[in-house]
Amino acid sequence: MLANRLTEDPSVTVLLLEAGPKDRLPWIHVPAGFMKLLDDKRVNWVYRTEPEPGTNNRAMLFPRGRVLGGSSSINGLIYVRGQRQDYDSWAQIGNRGWSYEEVLPYFKKAESKASGDPAYRGREGPLTVDEFPDHHVLTRAFVQAGQEVGLPYNPDTNGAEQEGVGYYQQTRRGRFRASTARAYLKPAMQRPNLEVETGAMATGVVMEKWTAVGIAFRQGGREVTARARREVILSGGSINTPQLLQVSGIGPGALLQEHGIPVIHELPGVGRNLHDHFVSRIVHRMRGVTTINEKGRGWRLAVEAAKYALLGRGILTYSAGNGVGFARSRPGLEAPDFQLSFAPASFKDGVLGRLDDEPGATLGIWQLRPESRGTVAIRSPDPLEAPAIRPNYLGAETDRQVTVAALKVARAIMEAPAFARWRVGEKHPGDAVQSDEDWLGYARRNGTTVYHPVGSCKMGRDRMAVVDPQLRVHGLERLRVVDASVMPVMVSGNTNAATIMIAEKAADMIKAAAKGD
């Protein structure tokens, strides 16, 4: 996105470095193909978390995009902006310019959405945001069931209010994924002032005293240094950005010294404040209805492939979730504090992406604004060695309470009258789980990341902040971070939309700073 916006000025030159390949893998562009990409090392870093006691010492798969478009090329295509309160809270803790009213124009600038209130939705942006071309009968039942347990119907959870139950929106253009590579980079590729290098693994920020002057990278077995005339901008995300800073000598002094890295700039917040959404799921067996479990194999899959090829419809247009809800775990809360995500599908136990043999449906929940905080820390000076990722899921009592309350709501929805004609019974966690202790134990054993890590280079003014409200690294010159790692607090929903907004706003700030040079 930055490559597009910054090269709108023909006097500006941009070098974009991507460690992975071009986005040519076919599964990237088919919406339902995201399931094939979760552990595909060709386009994914395929990180794993460290085993932690709070989640029964499980090491979890932690996908991150390693391809043009980054994680927007491998994610579940879900478009959720979050709540007004999220951004107002950023401003209230010292990040001037980041209130909801100030970031809303950038959400609108980014998107092209054919429907919705124009006070909130954009019409002419590069990123196409669309509705599902058709909805499964069980997804419609979920929306009805949510209303039966007391949630209002919300036709646009990215509009004036988030609360309620409805249908997800997708970053999809026609039958294909709308990644940032397709929406922003491809239209800019022919500009003479943009150079894109793939297979270019960044190995360090090149510093002269306290000024960033370039990037060292490895490409095709060669060690290369690119020098920047204006700025170095890191957009590696919440794992790779703090890792690159740390191996460059920027970060917590004790950690750097432990690995023999000279401390160029002591910045204790680099790699701290990591937080992520932790999803737990309820699974029901169904009957009398054909779910994705059956449509995703055999002759039915051939029919779906033909439907997709000819009409741009069917299950191959589906994303990670189909139905969505935002609700409150207890009365008196100002805004929703957990998310519901429904899919007319279920998966085999312990087998990534393998559909169940019998009809099924899944309803996942996660706390919107987790209080648990974790870390990203290098294991060695080698930038090619994956860092240690410790999300600390369910570390805070509030997180545990909201998770349990949300799972109970999810069970009530799946047991609502709307599902009665198809429901066989609860496969997971099953009727034996009743008490709060049972529910928490189930979440610890079975919950996992929903792929939304943020905050590891947070924006702010306090001692642990890494960047200021202009996204400039504190104490250094000509170095910025523009990615999800700068979020001081998690947004209330999936993180792709907010990350794109951050980049749109950053582009304007960078342009304004350049004019002042």
Secondary structure, DSSP 8 states (H G I E B T S, - for coil): -HHHHHTTSTT--EEEE-SS--S--HHHHSGGGHHHHTT-TTTB--EE---BGGGTTB--EE--B-STTGGGGTS--EE----HHHHHHHHHTT-TT-SHHHHHHHHHHHEE-SSS-TTT--SS-SEE-EE-SS--HHHHHHHHHHHHTT--B-S-TTSS---EEEE-EE-EETTEE--HIIIIIHHHTT-TTEEEESSEEEEEEEEETTEEEEEEEEETTEEEEEE-SS-EEE--HHHHHHHHHHHTTEE-HHHHHHTT---SEE-TTTT-SBB--EEEEEEEEE-SS--HHHHTSHHHHHHHHHHHHHHS-SGGG--S-SEEEEE-SSTT-SS--EEEEEES--B-TT-TT-B-SS-EEEEEEEESS----BEEE-SSS-TTS--EEE--TT-SHHHHHHHHHHHHHHHHHHTSGGGTTTEEEEEES-TT--SHHHHHHHHHHH-EE-S--B-TT-BSSSTT--B-TT-BBTT-BSEEE-SGGG-SS--SS-SHHHHHHHHHHHHHHHHHHHHT-
